[in-house]
Each structure stands twice: as C-alpha cells, then as structure tokens.
Amino acid sequence: MGKAALAGLGTLVCGKLAAAEETDGREIAVFTKFLEKLSFDELAEAIAPLGVAGLEAPLRKGGHFQPEEMAEKLPAFVAALAKQNLKVIVMASSIRRADKLAETQLRAAKAAGITRYRLEHLKYDLSNPIVPQIANFKAQLTDLAAMNAEIGVQGLYQNHRGNNFVGGPIWDMVGMLEGIDVKHLGMAFDFAHATVEGANAWEMNFHRALPHIGALYYKDYRLEGKTWNPCPIGEGVVNPKSGKLVSKLPPDVPISIHIEYVSGGDVAKTVEAMRNDLATVRKWLG
C-alpha cells in the first residue's frame, strides 16, 4: 500500500498543515474516492498525515461499503477514523429522495455523528419540457429536506457540469432551494463545475447561490482540445480569487478537496496529489 511513502509524506506535512487547519475554524476534508479498496484502518492511516479534519467518504454504491451495510459497518468505519483524529465531514451517498432506505441510512449516520451528506445527482430528461421537471424536483427536494430536519442532518446537492445535470446552470437549483432552510438542504458549491459551465459567470453564480451554500468543493479542469480533463488545482480554469470569496460563508461551512486526476488505487500518488492540492487551496484561502 506504499506505507513507507506515506510515512515520508507525514513527516513532511503533518504538523504544518494541522496548524493551518484551524486558521478560521473551517474544516477541510478530502474526498476518498479511489481509496475505497483500503481497509478502514489503512484508509485512516493514509489520510491522517495530511492534517485535515476528516473525509468526504463515499458511503454509497461502490463506495467504502454498500448503503445496505450502513448499520453493520458504519460504527467500525467511524471508529477507525477516530483513532487517527479524523471524522466523516460529508457522507457521499446514493440518496435522491425521501424513502425508507434513505431514512435508515441517515438515522445510522446521525447516530454515528455524521450530520452532512451529499445527494446523488439528478438529471433532466431532455426529450420532455424542463419546467415541469423543475417543479417535480423541487417537490422531491422539499420532501427530503423535511426528512432531514426530522432526523437532524443536512443534505447537500453538488452542482455538476453536463448537458442534463440538474444544478449545472446553478440558477435552477437555487430556485428549487428557495424556501428550504440551508440547515436542512443546501448546495455543495463546486468551483470547478461552476467555472466549466459558467465561464465568466462563475462568480455571479456563487453570489446568487450564497444563501444556499452548505459546503464548498475544490478540484480543477483544463480544456484539452474539446475535452475537459481533471488536473491539479491551480493548473486549470478555477480562479484563485475563489479563495477570497470563501470568507463570505460562515466558518462552519466545510471545504472538500476532490482528486480526480489520479486513479487506479495508487495510494501514495493519491495522497501526494491531495497534499499538493491542499497546499494550493490553503494558499488561496490566505
């Protein structure tokens, strides 16, 4: 698993980054997609040297464990993280609506101390009118927000690039969230996807979404030919100015770092990429 390499990373960065974590009290997480094959203890040992507060953990189909295994495996997962002073800051889920499986997952998450989760993406059917679909999605999200409020958790919907992704334009999701308390359901505002879809409008979209933002996501893309490819933060289209805008949000709104340009389960390379991107984001935050 490259433990020698990870130990070296820890020696270089642990103390310095841990101190930076508390600058404004804002928690920073790393998304552990591509590290799902590690055991719970191996995962915690790999992430701990980064000095982050915790993880955005994929506890969904194909994740660290399946949604149906939540009640059985979540306590051991949380305990393994706690041994390394880590926690689940956001649970990346397969939840899309208020149904029995969602309720079971969220009650198990709440019991384990997890109070935020990311929804699975919603998509438009482009063969049918969009406006009625927006009304249906708003009703779906309103029901989910009510369940979240009853359980005591916060749902987060990530804006995502793509021709048919709900929330891609930002403004549609803002409209769906009007009248819903952000404490129950809000946006995970992704600077990269907002910039790919919004180009020069990303900052305006951020300000419009501001009252509804419950988390911030950082990654980056660069255009190669006609394809948007993931790259290290700072080498693509995401504007460093975004770091200055973060202070407009309350300090309890966390940041999650997404690494998508390293795959294949190479632990040392993934952690190295996380370390580098964390350093860039922290520099932007000032």
N, C-alpha and C positions, 0 to 999 in steps of 0.2 A: 504493500500500500504506500510505499515511499515514506515510511516513518522517519528515516534519517533526514530526508529532505525537509519534512515538515518540522522536525525539531530545529533545524537550522533557521527556518523561517521564524519560528517562535523566538529564538534568541535575538533575531534582528529587530522584530517589531512589537513584541507583546507589550512591554512596559510603556513605550512611547504612544502607541495607539490607544491603549486603555485609558491613559490620561486625557487624550483628545476627546474620547467618547463623552466626557462629562462637561465639555465646554459650555453648552447651553442646556444641558439636561435632556437633549434629544437622543432617543435611542436609534441606533443603526443596526440593521440586520443584513445578513447575506442570504440570498435565495439558494437553497441547496439542491436544486435541480442538477442532475448529472452526478450527484454523490449519493444517489439512492441505494446503491448496491452495498454501501458500507454498513457494518453493524452499528447499532446505536452508539456504543462506546467509541468505536472508531471515528464516527462522524463528529462526535463532541470533541475528541482529541484533535481532529484535523482543524476544526473551526476555532477552538479556544485561543491559539496563539495570535489570532487577528485582533483581539481586543475589542470585539463587537459585543453588543448587549445580548444578541441572540440570532435566531434564524427566522427566515420566512421558509417554513417547512412544507413541502408538497405532501400533504396527507390526503391523497386523492387517488383516483385510478392510476396505477403505475407508479405511485409515489413510494415513500418510505414504508408504507403499508396501505392496504386497501380500506376504503371507507367502512366496509362491513366489519373490519377488525379493530375499529377505533376503541371500543370499550375494553377489549382484551389487551391491546398493545400500547395504547397511549400512555398509561402510567409508567411503563418501563422506559419509553422514549423520553418522557419529561424528566424522569429520574436520572437517566444517563447524561442529559444536558446539564442538569443541576449540579452534578459532580464537577463540572467544568465552569460553573457560574454562568451558564447560558440558559436561555429560555426560548420558547416559541413566541415570537413577537407577532407574527402573522401566520395563520394556517392557510395555505393554498389548497382550496377544496374543489370538489366536483358539484357543489351546491348551486342550484339555479332557481329553485322555488321552495316554498314552504310546504314540505311533505314530511312523512314520518321518518325517513332515513335522515333527512337534514336535521330534524329535531333531535334525533338520537345522537348524531354526530356533535351537534352544537352543545347539547347538555353534557356530553362526555368532555368536550373541550373546556367548557366553563368549569366543570368540576376539577379539571387538571390545571386551572389557572390561565387558560388561553382565552382571551377576550376579543381577538380580532380574527377575521377570516376573509379570504378573497373568494369571490364568486367565480364560477365557471363562466366563460364568455357566452354572451347571447349573440345571435346572428339574425339578420333580416332575410326574408325570402324576397329576392329582387324581382320575382315574377308576379308579385302582388303589390298593391299600394302600400306605401310606407306609413302614412299617418295612422291608419287603424292599428298597425303593428306597434307603433309607439304607445298608443293608448293601452294595448294589451300588456306590453312590457311594464308600463307604469303601474298597472294594477298588480302584476306579478311581483314587482319590487315592493309595492306598498304592503302586500300581504307578508312578504319576507321580513320587512322592517318591523312589522308588528310582532312577529315571532321572535326576532332578535331582541326587541325591547322586553318581551316577557321573560326571555332566558337571561338577558343581561350581557349580550355580546354585540359587537359592531361588524356589520358586513361591509366589504369594500369591493367596488367594481372598478377594474382596471380598463382605462381607455387603450385600445389596441388598433394598430394600423391594419388595413384590409378593406376590400371593396364592400363587404357586407357586415362588418362588425358593428354591433350596437355600441355606441360611445366613441366610435372612431372620430366623428366630427366634433366631439366634446359637447356641443350645444344640445344635441338630442338627449344625452344622459343628464345634463344639467336640468333640462325641462322635466325629465322623469323623476328627478330627485326633489323638485320643488314641493314643499310641504312635508318632507320627510326629515326628521332630525338627524343630523350627521352622526350623532352618537349611536344611532341605530343602523344607519346605512348611508355610506358616502362613497367618494371616489378614491381610488388609488391612482393619483395623477402621475402618469408615466411621461417624463420629459422627452424621451426618445420617440415614442409613438406619436406624441403630440406634435413634435417637430417634423417628422416624416409626413404626417397628414396635414399639418398646419403651416409648414414652412415659416414665413414671416409672421404668421398669426399665432404662433405658439404662446407668446407672452400675453396677448389679449385673452386667449382661451384660458390661460392659467388664472388671470384675474377674474374672469367670469365664473370659473369653477370654484374659486377660493372658498366660499362659504360651505361648500360640499366636500372639501378635500379632507380625507381621514388618514391618508398615508401618501408618501412620495416615492416614486420608483426612478432609479437611475440605471441606465445602460446606454449604449450608443450604437449608431448605424452610420455607414458611409455608402454612398451610391457608387457602384462599380458597373459601368455600362448602364443597363436598365434595371439592375437588381440592387435592392437594399441588403447589405450584408452586415452582420454584427461585428463590432470591433471594440478595442479598448476605449474606455471613457476618455474623451479629450481628443480622439483621433477621428471623430465623425461629426455629425451635424448638431449635437447637443451644445447649446451655448453656455459657456462658463458663467454668464450673467445669471443663469438659473439659480446658482448657489446663493446669490444675494436675495433672491425672492423668497427663499425658504423661511427667513426670519418673519415673514408676514403671517406665518402659521403658528399656532400655539406650540410650545415645546413638547407637548405630549403626542404630537403627530410624528410618527416614526418615518425613517428612510429605509428603503430596502434596495440593496445593490444586486443587480441581475447580471450574471456572467453567461453569455450565450455563444461566445466565440471560441470557447474551449469545450470540447465534448469528448465522449468516448470513455469517461470514467477515470481519466488520469488525475489522481488526487493531487499530486504535487503541482502540476501545471494549473489546475483549477484554483488551488489555494494561492498560488503565486499571482494569478490573474486577479483574484479577489483582493489581495494585498495592494496591488498596483492601482486598481480602480478605487479602492477605499482611500488611498493617499490622494488621488486626483479630486475626489468628491470633497474630502476634508479641506483641501486647499481652496476649492471653490467656495466652500461654506465660510471660509475666513476664520 
